[in-house]
Amino acid sequence: MLSTNNLLHLPFTPDLTEGGIEYALRSLSYIYEKAGGNLYSRLRRTVANVSVELAFRRYLATKNIEFEVKASRPFTDSERYDVFLDKYRCQVKSFFISNRNQISEIKHNPSILLNAPALVPSDHHASDGHSYNDLYIFAFATGLIAASQADLQKAIAKNQKHYLVHIMPEAWRKPANWNPLGTLTLKSESEEELMVEVNGQDENRRMKRKMISLAPKMKVTCGESFYSITSLHIRRVADARLGIKCEAIKESHIISPFDWSNIWVYGMQIFLCGFISYEEFGHQAKTLLPNSKTFQYETTRVKNLFVPVSNLKPIEKLFGNI
């Protein structure tokens, strides 16, 4: 059984957010839009979750605990990597808390995390490729987001970081035929120069980037060989429309100033709670149906399995077994 003293507190630093953004942008080449979902919200959750995984690796390194990083299980995210402690594969399951009231509550009374459910989607737990040596490691991260235009302007006024992204339509992100998109043509209607980073994939499906300077109201062509374009990134808030066109897709894609979203996560703290083996979780877990309210979610979207966080084993006990 866990106690508050067993919770490991780790700093949620900006470089972790940067690493999370790097992975999140790569994920756009294969994630699918879910009905009623919001891809930008999903990106921000990915940024937070990957930040926790990176913080876990950093913690291991600072404690001189030997670990390996290996490609994830077959048929999962192609860019995903798991941490191995000796023979144990660690799957970090983290939950991002951005509600200010909950953040304050956790700060003053971390023990409330012990009563939260340690959730795993039931289809994930039942999928092929698991081993009895697999470990689920559960964590919570607290932080804020600035998703609305008003919140973004407040963040900028305080000289806080932001990362503005526009996700391209599926026809651009996942073309039906894997052929070069041809020459790109971009035009900004802004009165000032605009730097645009084009993100996509090359012929071998490796991530490809190109930074392009757009002079005011001038068409700019780019002959780089992109096979898909997943997103665009700008460094300042857009004040006018931007258009992008390629030879392979007839219609131009027009982006209004309000079609950019800030995916920066303003991290505060990370709590590594505890662990449980895949086998033990399967024996102990109870079912939580979709549309259930939990500490970490207003409404769950899928069927989950769960054990109380208090039933997990302390993280430090794991290191003692290695």
C-alpha positions, 0 to 999 in steps of 0.5 A: 500500500502506498502512502504520501511519502512514497510519491516521488516529486519531479520538476516539470521543466520547459525542456521536457515540454520541448521533448514532448512537442517533438514527439507530438508533431511526429505522431501526426503522421499516424494518429487518427481523428476520433469522433467528437475529439479535438486533435489539438487537445490530443496533442497537448495531452501527448506533450504532457504524457511524453514529458512524464516519460522523459522525466522518468528517464532523467530520474533514473539517470540522475540516480545512476540506475541502469536502463535501456530504451527500446522500440515499443511493442509491434503494431503500436506507435512507430515512434514510441520507445519503452524503458527497460529496467533489466528484464522489466518493460516499463509502460508509463501511464500518466494523467495530466491535470490542468484544472486550477482547483485540482492543481491547488488541491494536489499542491496542498494535499498530495494524498488525494492522488492515492484515492484516484483510479490507476486507469488502463484502457481495457483494449490496451491491456488485452492487446497482444505483445504483453509479457508477465514481466511488463510493469505499469508505472502510474504518474500524474502531472500538473500544469496549465495550458493557454489554448484560447486566444485570450489565454494565449495573449495573457501568456505572451504578455507575461513573456511566457513561451508558446508554440503555435501549430496548425494541423493540416487536413488528412489529405495532406497528412496521410495522402492516399498515394505515397508520391511527392507532393510536388512544388509547394507555394505559400503566401502570407497576407501579413504586412510583415515577414512571417517565418513558417516551419513546414513539417512532414515526411520524406519518401522513407516516412522520416520526419522532414522539416523546412523553414521558409521565410514569407515576405509580405503578400508575396508567393514563395515556392519550395521545391523540397520533396515532401511526401506528406505535410502534417503541420505548420509552425509559426513563431509569432501570433498570426495577424493575417491569412496564410495559404499553402498549395502543392501540385498533388492537391488541387485546392489551396489550403487557407489558414486564418489567424484563428486556425493556429493553436498553442500546444505548449504545456506550462508544466508545474510538477510530476508525481511518480506514484507507484507500479504494478505488474501486468499480471497483478493488474489483470488479477486485481483490476475492476471495470470502469465503463465509458462516460464515468467521472474520475479524478483525472477525467470529467468523462471517460471515453472508453472502457477502462480497467483500474485499481486504486493508486493506493494499491500500487507498490512504491517506485523505490521498491522497484529499484531495489529489485533490479 
